Amino acid sequence: MIRHTVVFRLHHGTGSDREAAFFDAAEVLKDIPGVRNFQTFREISPKNGFDWCFAMDFDNRSAYDAYNTHPDHKAFVDTVWLRDVAEFLEVDLAPV
């Protein structure tokens, strides 16, 4: 199992139309084959500068790799993510 997480901060203000459009566009990610348990979280701690987190699970490395190269994921990154995300940190975890 792989848990893919990415914490991020948007260029847009909280509650803005552009923020809503970003999260609407991100819905495409949960329908990519192999994605399980897609969730969006809001950061509640003042210990870092990130506001949001996407988290999802994959059964194995093959499913994770297929997600990264899937046309819908690539299109989201190229047309939405790169435009709207100010800063991010990606962490991919496997149980030990």
Secondary structure, 3 states (H helix, E strand, C coil): CEEEEEEEEECCCCCCHHHHHHHHHHHHHHHCCCCEEEEEEECCCCCCCCCEEEEEEECCHHHHHHHHHCHHHHHHHHHHHHHHEEEEEEEEECCC
